[in-house]
Amino acid sequence: MDDAAVLKRRGYILGINLGEGSYAKVKSAYSERLKFNVAVKIIDRKKAPTDFLEKFLPREIEILIMLNHRSIVKTYEIFETSEGKVYIIMELGVQGDLLDFIKTRGALQEEDARKKFHQLSSAIKYCHDLDIVHRDLKCENLLLDKDFNIKLSDFGFAKRCLRDEGGRLALSKTFCGSAAYAAPEVLQGIPYQPKVYDIWSLGVILYIMVCGSMPYDDSNVKKMLRIQKEHRINFPRSKHLTSECKDLIYRMLQPDVGRRLQIEEVLSHPWVQPRAGDLSKEGGGLLAPEARRTPEPSRTAVPSRTPELRAEPPRTPELPRTPELPRTPEPSRTQEPPRTQEPPRTLAPPRTLEPSRTSEHSSEKSTLPPESQEEAEPEEMPESKPQEETGPGQGTGQLEPMERRSLKPPQNP
């Protein structure tokens, strides 16, 4: 029985194709019961790789069933046929994804960015409170509803955190996600704190929102990692960002995991606090301020771009569209926003990290080469301060689609 017939029996009228991969596809459909359009993710077990079927898909389904938050894509129904096809009926992002939105309209004004970022951060806090981590936060996975509110999607790399006997979160050893949004510890193949990894990705997303370009250029991962570890961030002068906004980005893109903000601190940061009329009803009220962090000592300024923040002319790489890792495609995707580079040129599409093929326990090994494990001892970072570009430029790179490829972390960055 074909997909249309299967869905028709369930009360769905199949619509257009939204995305397709080697073993999964996403289509739109009209729900006769709900009386509106939905997205249908269809996974063919016969074509999917074993590690996806045994590890990632069960996790994704378990987590989707648990989640219920206004800024997370709703899952209406999950069922499977005797022919080995899994159907996941989800909320449709009718306005596309955030990357396409920025590609089309450019960087967001801080007021709009504040509202959307608060919605996203609230969704992440909800997940973290349940000990669920996303591990693939990126603009392509942030869908927009009819009112342009954020809807977090694609939990293909999400997992529930394990805790030891003392209640401490266990480190994660699956190095997954997209290179342009990945934290330094993940790029180096060091066992990492998954919740802290999500915060780094949030920092990259906020930078893209307000700058319209990528903070780092992942076409040279070795160089990118060095810049990240030096805590250098280049903010385009043309964007006239407030010091509070830059401060928040700077604290989230903190290479020292012990000093990187936690989600409660992100939500209580002064920049995230609503201004009159900033947050709509859909965006929800902010959480009461929690544990505010004492300001970090000021740091030396650095050129602002994703790739390398240095004296060279800022580059304009394009907003990478992160390639899909071993899992099913997500609905509503289009193009990406532009970045800035030295001589305006399009950077190679950002790469994604291949998840390791083993379990998330001590026996698990990363698919990243062994050399990456040598970076286990983080080097001491010089204090530096976020700085604006000295020359014209609009960021570090243009927003450009990313292809899914295996990332080999740089050696001795």
NUKOLZA-346081 format. One record per residue (C-alpha): x, y, z; residue number from 1; residue in one letter. Coordinates in steps of 0.5 Angstrom, whole numbers, padded with zeros to 4 digits. Example, Ala and Ser with C-alpha at 12.3 -4.5 7.8 and 13.67 -1.06 7.14 Angstrom:
<nodes>
<node <0025, -0009, 0016>, 1, 'A'> <node <0027, -0002, 0014>, 2, 'S'> 
</nodes>
This chain:
<nodes>
<node <0000, 0000, 0000>, 1, 'M'> <node <0003, 0007, -0002>, 2, 'D'> <node <0004, 0013, 0003>, 3, 'D'> <node <-0002, 0016, 0000>, 4, 'A'> <node <-0007, 0010, 0002>, 5, 'A'> <node <-0004, 0009, 0009>, 6, 'V'> <node <-0005, 0016, 0011>, 7, 'L'> <node <-0012, 0017, 0008>, 8, 'K'> <node <-0014, 0011, 0012>, 9, 'R'> <node <-0012, 0015, 0018>, 10, 'R'> <node <-0015, 0021, 0016>, 11, 'G'> <node <-0010, 0025, 0012>, 12, 'Y'> <node <-0010, 0027, 0005>, 13, 'I'> <node <-0003, 0027, 0003>, 14, 'L'> <node <0000, 0034, 0000>, 15, 'G'> <node <0007, 0036, -0003>, 16, 'I'> <node <0014, 0034, -0002>, 17, 'N'> <node <0018, 0038, 0003>, 18, 'L'> <node <0024, 0034, 0004>, 19, 'G'> <node <0027, 0027, 0002>, 20, 'E'> <node <0033, 0023, 0004>, 21, 'G'> <node <0036, 0016, 0003>, 22, 'S'> <node <0031, 0013, 0008>, 23, 'Y'> <node <0026, 0018, 0010>, 24, 'A'> <node <0022, 0024, 0007>, 25, 'K'> <node <0017, 0029, 0010>, 26, 'V'> <node <0011, 0031, 0006>, 27, 'K'> <node <0005, 0036, 0008>, 28, 'S'> <node <-0002, 0033, 0009>, 29, 'A'> <node <-0009, 0036, 0011>, 30, 'Y'> <node <-0012, 0033, 0017>, 31, 'S'> <node <-0019, 0031, 0017>, 32, 'E'> <node <-0019, 0031, 0024>, 33, 'R'> <node <-0015, 0037, 0026>, 34, 'L'> <node <-0018, 0041, 0020>, 35, 'K'> <node <-0011, 0044, 0018>, 36, 'F'> <node <-0005, 0042, 0015>, 37, 'N'> <node <0001, 0038, 0018>, 38, 'V'> <node <0008, 0035, 0017>, 39, 'A'> <node <0009, 0028, 0016>, 40, 'V'> <node <0015, 0025, 0017>, 41, 'K'> <node <0016, 0018, 0013>, 42, 'I'> <node <0022, 0013, 0015>, 43, 'I'> <node <0023, 0007, 0011>, 44, 'D'> <node <0026, 0002, 0016>, 45, 'R'> <node <0028, -0003, 0010>, 46, 'K'> <node <0033, 0003, 0008>, 47, 'K'> <node <0035, 0006, 0014>, 48, 'A'> <node <0042, 0004, 0017>, 49, 'P'> <node <0042, 0000, 0023>, 50, 'T'> <node <0045, 0005, 0028>, 51, 'D'> <node <0039, 0010, 0027>, 52, 'F'> <node <0034, 0004, 0028>, 53, 'L'> <node <0037, 0002, 0034>, 54, 'E'> <node <0039, 0008, 0037>, 55, 'K'> <node <0037, 0015, 0034>, 56, 'F'> <node <0030, 0013, 0032>, 57, 'L'> <node <0028, 0010, 0039>, 58, 'P'> <node <0031, 0016, 0043>, 59, 'R'> <node <0027, 0021, 0038>, 60, 'E'> <node <0020, 0017, 0039>, 61, 'I'> <node <0021, 0017, 0046>, 62, 'E'> <node <0023, 0024, 0047>, 63, 'I'> <node <0017, 0027, 0042>, 64, 'L'> <node <0012, 0023, 0046>, 65, 'I'> <node <0014, 0027, 0052>, 66, 'M'> <node <0015, 0034, 0050>, 67, 'L'> <node <0009, 0039, 0050>, 68, 'N'> <node <0012, 0046, 0050>, 69, 'H'> <node <0009, 0052, 0046>, 70, 'R'> <node <0016, 0053, 0043>, 71, 'S'> <node <0017, 0046, 0041>, 72, 'I'> <node <0014, 0043, 0034>, 73, 'V'> <node <0008, 0039, 0037>, 74, 'K'> <node <0007, 0031, 0035>, 75, 'T'> <node <0000, 0029, 0034>, 76, 'Y'> <node <0001, 0022, 0032>, 77, 'E'> <node <0006, 0016, 0031>, 78, 'I'> <node <0005, 0010, 0028>, 79, 'F'> <node <0008, 0004, 0024>, 80, 'E'> <node <0006, -0001, 0018>, 81, 'T'> <node <0007, -0008, 0018>, 82, 'S'> <node <0011, -0006, 0012>, 83, 'E'> <node <0016, -0003, 0016>, 84, 'G'> <node <0015, 0005, 0015>, 85, 'K'> <node <0014, 0009, 0021>, 86, 'V'> <node <0010, 0015, 0020>, 87, 'Y'> <node <0011, 0021, 0025>, 88, 'I'> <node <0005, 0027, 0024>, 89, 'I'> <node <0008, 0034, 0027>, 90, 'M'> <node <0006, 0041, 0027>, 91, 'E'> <node <0008, 0044, 0020>, 92, 'L'> <node <0012, 0050, 0020>, 93, 'G'> <node <0008, 0054, 0015>, 94, 'V'> <node <0013, 0060, 0015>, 95, 'Q'> <node <0019, 0056, 0013>, 96, 'G'> <node <0025, 0056, 0018>, 97, 'D'> <node <0029, 0061, 0021>, 98, 'L'> <node <0035, 0061, 0016>, 99, 'L'> <node <0031, 0062, 0010>, 100, 'D'> <node <0027, 0068, 0014>, 101, 'F'> <node <0034, 0071, 0015>, 102, 'I'> <node <0037, 0069, 0008>, 103, 'K'> <node <0031, 0073, 0005>, 104, 'T'> <node <0030, 0079, 0010>, 105, 'R'> <node <0037, 0080, 0013>, 106, 'G'> <node <0039, 0080, 0020>, 107, 'A'> <node <0033, 0081, 0026>, 108, 'L'> <node <0032, 0088, 0030>, 109, 'Q'> <node <0034, 0086, 0037>, 110, 'E'> <node <0027, 0087, 0039>, 111, 'E'> <node <0025, 0081, 0034>, 112, 'D'> <node <0031, 0077, 0036>, 113, 'A'> <node <0030, 0078, 0043>, 114, 'R'> <node <0023, 0075, 0043>, 115, 'K'> <node <0025, 0069, 0038>, 116, 'K'> <node <0031, 0068, 0042>, 117, 'F'> <node <0027, 0068, 0049>, 118, 'H'> <node <0022, 0063, 0046>, 119, 'Q'> <node <0028, 0058, 0044>, 120, 'L'> <node <0031, 0059, 0050>, 121, 'S'> <node <0025, 0057, 0054>, 122, 'S'> <node <0024, 0051, 0050>, 123, 'A'> <node <0031, 0049, 0052>, 124, 'I'> <node <0030, 0050, 0059>, 125, 'K'> <node <0024, 0046, 0059>, 126, 'Y'> <node <0028, 0040, 0055>, 127, 'C'> <node <0034, 0041, 0060>, 128, 'H'> <node <0029, 0041, 0066>, 129, 'D'> <node <0027, 0034, 0064>, 130, 'L'> <node <0034, 0032, 0063>, 131, 'D'> <node <0033, 0032, 0055>, 132, 'I'> <node <0039, 0035, 0051>, 133, 'V'> <node <0038, 0037, 0043>, 134, 'H'> <node <0045, 0037, 0041>, 135, 'R'> <node <0043, 0039, 0034>, 136, 'D'> <node <0041, 0046, 0035>, 137, 'L'> <node <0041, 0051, 0029>, 138, 'K'> <node <0037, 0055, 0025>, 139, 'C'> <node <0035, 0050, 0020>, 140, 'E'> <node <0032, 0047, 0026>, 141, 'N'> <node <0028, 0053, 0028>, 142, 'L'> <node <0021, 0053, 0024>, 143, 'L'> <node <0016, 0059, 0024>, 144, 'L'> <node <0009, 0059, 0025>, 145, 'D'> <node <0004, 0063, 0022>, 146, 'K'> <node <0005, 0069, 0027>, 147, 'D'> <node <0013, 0068, 0026>, 148, 'F'> <node <0014, 0065, 0033>, 149, 'N'> <node <0020, 0060, 0034>, 150, 'I'> <node <0018, 0052, 0034>, 151, 'K'> <node <0024, 0048, 0036>, 152, 'L'> <node <0024, 0042, 0031>, 153, 'S'> <node <0028, 0036, 0029>, 154, 'D'> <node <0030, 0031, 0035>, 155, 'F'> <node <0034, 0026, 0032>, 156, 'G'> <node <0040, 0027, 0036>, 157, 'F'> <node <0037, 0029, 0042>, 158, 'A'> <node <0038, 0024, 0048>, 159, 'K'> <node <0036, 0024, 0056>, 160, 'R'> <node <0042, 0025, 0060>, 161, 'C'> <node <0044, 0020, 0064>, 162, 'L'> <node <0046, 0021, 0072>, 163, 'R'> <node <0051, 0018, 0076>, 164, 'D'> <node <0050, 0015, 0083>, 165, 'E'> <node <0051, 0022, 0086>, 166, 'G'> <node <0046, 0025, 0081>, 167, 'G'> <node <0051, 0028, 0077>, 168, 'R'> <node <0050, 0029, 0069>, 169, 'L'> <node <0054, 0024, 0065>, 170, 'A'> <node <0059, 0026, 0060>, 171, 'L'> <node <0057, 0025, 0053>, 172, 'S'> <node <0061, 0021, 0048>, 173, 'K'> <node <0057, 0022, 0041>, 174, 'T'> <node <0060, 0027, 0037>, 175, 'F'> <node <0054, 0030, 0033>, 176, 'C'> <node <0051, 0036, 0030>, 177, 'G'> <node <0054, 0041, 0025>, 178, 'S'> <node <0061, 0044, 0025>, 179, 'A'> <node <0059, 0051, 0025>, 180, 'A'> <node <0054, 0050, 0031>, 181, 'Y'> <node <0059, 0045, 0035>, 182, 'A'> <node <0062, 0047, 0041>, 183, 'A'> <node <0070, 0047, 0042>, 184, 'P'> <node <0070, 0041, 0046>, 185, 'E'> <node <0066, 0037, 0041>, 186, 'V'> <node <0070, 0039, 0035>, 187, 'L'> <node <0076, 0036, 0039>, 188, 'Q'> <node <0073, 0030, 0041>, 189, 'G'> <node <0073, 0031, 0048>, 190, 'I'> <node <0067, 0028, 0052>, 191, 'P'> <node <0063, 0033, 0054>, 192, 'Y'> <node <0057, 0036, 0058>, 193, 'Q'> <node <0051, 0036, 0053>, 194, 'P'> <node <0047, 0041, 0056>, 195, 'K'> <node <0053, 0046, 0056>, 196, 'V'> <node <0054, 0044, 0049>, 197, 'Y'> <node <0047, 0046, 0047>, 198, 'D'> <node <0049, 0053, 0050>, 199, 'I'> <node <0054, 0054, 0045>, 200, 'W'> <node <0050, 0053, 0039>, 201, 'S'> <node <0045, 0058, 0042>, 202, 'L'> <node <0050, 0063, 0042>, 203, 'G'> <node <0052, 0062, 0035>, 204, 'V'> <node <0044, 0062, 0033>, 205, 'I'> <node <0043, 0069, 0037>, 206, 'L'> <node <0049, 0072, 0033>, 207, 'Y'> <node <0046, 0069, 0027>, 208, 'I'> <node <0040, 0073, 0029>, 209, 'M'> <node <0043, 0080, 0030>, 210, 'V'> <node <0049, 0080, 0025>, 211, 'C'> <node <0046, 0076, 0019>, 212, 'G'> <node <0052, 0072, 0018>, 213, 'S'> <node <0056, 0066, 0022>, 214, 'M'> <node <0060, 0068, 0028>, 215, 'P'> <node <0066, 0063, 0025>, 216, 'Y'> <node <0068, 0060, 0019>, 217, 'D'> <node <0068, 0052, 0019>, 218, 'D'> <node <0071, 0052, 0012>, 219, 'S'> <node <0078, 0051, 0016>, 220, 'N'> <node <0076, 0048, 0022>, 221, 'V'> <node <0083, 0048, 0025>, 222, 'K'> <node <0083, 0055, 0025>, 223, 'K'> <node <0076, 0056, 0027>, 224, 'M'> <node <0078, 0052, 0033>, 225, 'L'> <node <0084, 0056, 0035>, 226, 'R'> <node <0080, 0062, 0035>, 227, 'I'> <node <0074, 0059, 0039>, 228, 'Q'> <node <0079, 0057, 0044>, 229, 'K'> <node <0082, 0064, 0044>, 230, 'E'> <node <0075, 0067, 0046>, 231, 'H'> <node <0075, 0072, 0040>, 232, 'R'> <node <0069, 0074, 0037>, 233, 'I'> <node <0068, 0079, 0031>, 234, 'N'> <node <0062, 0084, 0031>, 235, 'F'> <node <0060, 0087, 0025>, 236, 'P'> <node <0060, 0095, 0026>, 237, 'R'> <node <0055, 0096, 0021>, 238, 'S'> <node <0050, 0092, 0026>, 239, 'K'> <node <0050, 0097, 0032>, 240, 'H'> <node <0049, 0092, 0037>, 241, 'L'> <node <0048, 0094, 0044>, 242, 'T'> <node <0053, 0092, 0049>, 243, 'S'> <node <0048, 0088, 0053>, 244, 'E'> <node <0047, 0083, 0046>, 245, 'C'> <node <0054, 0083, 0045>, 246, 'K'> <node <0055, 0081, 0052>, 247, 'D'> <node <0050, 0075, 0052>, 248, 'L'> <node <0053, 0072, 0046>, 249, 'I'> <node <0060, 0073, 0049>, 250, 'Y'> <node <0058, 0069, 0055>, 251, 'R'> <node <0055, 0063, 0051>, 252, 'M'> <node <0061, 0063, 0046>, 253, 'L'> <node <0065, 0061, 0052>, 254, 'Q'> <node <0070, 0056, 0051>, 255, 'P'> <node <0071, 0055, 0058>, 256, 'D'> <node <0065, 0050, 0060>, 257, 'V'> <node <0066, 0052, 0067>, 258, 'G'> <node <0064, 0059, 0065>, 259, 'R'> <node <0059, 0058, 0060>, 260, 'R'> <node <0052, 0060, 0062>, 261, 'L'> <node <0047, 0055, 0064>, 262, 'Q'> <node <0040, 0056, 0061>, 263, 'I'> <node <0037, 0059, 0067>, 264, 'E'> <node <0043, 0065, 0067>, 265, 'E'> <node <0041, 0066, 0059>, 266, 'V'> <node <0034, 0067, 0061>, 267, 'L'> <node <0036, 0072, 0067>, 268, 'S'> <node <0041, 0076, 0063>, 269, 'H'> <node <0039, 0083, 0062>, 270, 'P'> <node <0039, 0083, 0055>, 271, 'W'> <node <0033, 0077, 0055>, 272, 'V'> <node <0029, 0081, 0060>, 273, 'Q'> <node <0023, 0084, 0056>, 274, 'P'> <node <0022, 0091, 0054>, 275, 'R'> <node <0015, 0094, 0053>, 276, 'A'> <node <0011, 0091, 0048>, 277, 'G'> <node <0017, 0086, 0046>, 278, 'D'> <node <0014, 0079, 0047>, 279, 'L'> <node <0008, 0077, 0045>, 280, 'S'> <node <0003, 0073, 0048>, 281, 'K'> <node <0006, 0067, 0044>, 282, 'E'> <node <0013, 0069, 0046>, 283, 'G'> <node <0010, 0068, 0054>, 284, 'G'> <node <0013, 0072, 0060>, 285, 'G'> <node <0020, 0071, 0062>, 286, 'L'> <node <0022, 0067, 0068>, 287, 'L'> <node <0023, 0071, 0074>, 288, 'A'> <node <0031, 0073, 0074>, 289, 'P'> <node <0035, 0067, 0077>, 290, 'E'> <node <0042, 0067, 0079>, 291, 'A'> <node <0045, 0073, 0075>, 292, 'R'> <node <0053, 0071, 0074>, 293, 'R'> <node <0058, 0077, 0076>, 294, 'T'> <node <0060, 0080, 0070>, 295, 'P'> <node <0067, 0077, 0067>, 296, 'E'> <node <0073, 0081, 0067>, 297, 'P'> <node <0073, 0085, 0061>, 298, 'S'> <node <0077, 0082, 0055>, 299, 'R'> <node <0081, 0084, 0049>, 300, 'T'> <node <0078, 0086, 0043>, 301, 'A'> <node <0078, 0081, 0037>, 302, 'V'> <node <0075, 0082, 0030>, 303, 'P'> <node <0069, 0079, 0029>, 304, 'S'> <node <0067, 0074, 0025>, 305, 'R'> <node <0066, 0067, 0025>, 306, 'T'> <node <0072, 0064, 0022>, 307, 'P'> <node <0078, 0068, 0025>, 308, 'E'> <node <0077, 0074, 0029>, 309, 'L'> <node <0084, 0077, 0027>, 310, 'R'> <node <0087, 0083, 0023>, 311, 'A'> <node <0086, 0081, 0016>, 312, 'E'> <node <0080, 0083, 0013>, 313, 'P'> <node <0073, 0080, 0015>, 314, 'P'> <node <0070, 0075, 0011>, 315, 'R'> <node <0063, 0074, 0009>, 316, 'T'> <node <0062, 0066, 0009>, 317, 'P'> <node <0054, 0065, 0008>, 318, 'E'> <node <0050, 0062, 0013>, 319, 'L'> <node <0051, 0055, 0013>, 320, 'P'> <node <0045, 0050, 0012>, 321, 'R'> <node <0047, 0044, 0016>, 322, 'T'> <node <0047, 0038, 0013>, 323, 'P'> <node <0043, 0033, 0015>, 324, 'E'> <node <0046, 0027, 0020>, 325, 'L'> <node <0044, 0020, 0020>, 326, 'P'> <node <0036, 0021, 0021>, 327, 'R'> <node <0030, 0023, 0018>, 328, 'T'> <node <0029, 0030, 0014>, 329, 'P'> <node <0025, 0036, 0018>, 330, 'E'> <node <0020, 0040, 0014>, 331, 'P'> <node <0020, 0047, 0011>, 332, 'S'> <node <0027, 0048, 0009>, 333, 'R'> <node <0029, 0053, 0004>, 334, 'T'> <node <0035, 0057, 0003>, 335, 'Q'> <node <0040, 0061, 0008>, 336, 'E'> <node <0042, 0068, 0009>, 337, 'P'> <node <0049, 0071, 0007>, 338, 'P'> <node <0055, 0072, 0011>, 339, 'R'> <node <0061, 0076, 0010>, 340, 'T'> <node <0068, 0074, 0008>, 341, 'Q'> <node <0075, 0077, 0006>, 342, 'E'> <node <0074, 0078, -0001>, 343, 'P'> <node <0067, 0077, -0002>, 344, 'P'> <node <0067, 0070, -0003>, 345, 'R'> <node <0062, 0064, -0001>, 346, 'T'> <node <0065, 0059, 0004>, 347, 'L'> <node <0065, 0052, 0003>, 348, 'A'> <node <0059, 0049, 0006>, 349, 'P'> <node <0059, 0048, 0014>, 350, 'P'> <node <0060, 0041, 0015>, 351, 'R'> <node <0057, 0036, 0020>, 352, 'T'> <node <0059, 0032, 0025>, 353, 'L'> <node <0058, 0024, 0024>, 354, 'E'> <node <0055, 0021, 0031>, 355, 'P'> <node <0059, 0015, 0033>, 356, 'S'> <node <0056, 0009, 0032>, 357, 'R'> <node <0056, 0006, 0039>, 358, 'T'> <node <0053, 0007, 0045>, 359, 'S'> <node <0053, 0013, 0049>, 360, 'E'> <node <0057, 0010, 0055>, 361, 'H'> <node <0064, 0009, 0057>, 362, 'S'> <node <0065, 0004, 0051>, 363, 'S'> <node <0063, 0009, 0046>, 364, 'E'> <node <0068, 0011, 0041>, 365, 'K'> <node <0067, 0017, 0037>, 366, 'S'> <node <0067, 0017, 0029>, 367, 'T'> <node <0072, 0023, 0030>, 368, 'L'> <node <0080, 0021, 0029>, 369, 'P'> <node <0084, 0019, 0035>, 370, 'P'> <node <0088, 0025, 0034>, 371, 'E'> <node <0082, 0029, 0036>, 372, 'S'> <node <0082, 0026, 0043>, 373, 'Q'> <node <0089, 0029, 0044>, 374, 'E'> <node <0086, 0036, 0046>, 375, 'E'> <node <0083, 0033, 0052>, 376, 'A'> <node <0087, 0038, 0057>, 377, 'E'> <node <0084, 0045, 0055>, 378, 'P'> <node <0089, 0050, 0054>, 379, 'E'> <node <0089, 0057, 0058>, 380, 'E'> <node <0085, 0062, 0054>, 381, 'M'> <node <0087, 0069, 0054>, 382, 'P'> <node <0082, 0074, 0056>, 383, 'E'> <node <0079, 0078, 0051>, 384, 'S'> <node <0073, 0082, 0049>, 385, 'K'> <node <0068, 0082, 0044>, 386, 'P'> <node <0070, 0087, 0039>, 387, 'Q'> <node <0067, 0090, 0033>, 388, 'E'> <node <0071, 0090, 0026>, 389, 'E'> <node <0075, 0095, 0024>, 390, 'T'> <node <0074, 0095, 0017>, 391, 'G'> <node <0067, 0095, 0013>, 392, 'P'> <node <0064, 0088, 0013>, 393, 'G'> <node <0058, 0085, 0016>, 394, 'Q'> <node <0060, 0079, 0019>, 395, 'G'> <node <0064, 0073, 0018>, 396, 'T'> <node <0061, 0069, 0013>, 397, 'G'> <node <0054, 0069, 0009>, 398, 'Q'> <node <0049, 0064, 0010>, 399, 'L'> <node <0050, 0058, 0006>, 400, 'E'> <node <0047, 0051, 0006>, 401, 'P'> <node <0051, 0046, 0009>, 402, 'M'> <node <0053, 0039, 0006>, 403, 'E'> <node <0052, 0033, 0011>, 404, 'R'> <node <0059, 0030, 0011>, 405, 'R'> <node <0064, 0027, 0016>, 406, 'S'> <node <0068, 0032, 0020>, 407, 'L'> <node <0075, 0031, 0022>, 408, 'K'> <node <0077, 0035, 0028>, 409, 'P'> <node <0083, 0039, 0027>, 410, 'P'> <node <0090, 0036, 0030>, 411, 'Q'> <node <0094, 0041, 0034>, 412, 'N'> <node <0090, 0047, 0033>, 413, 'P'> 
</nodes>
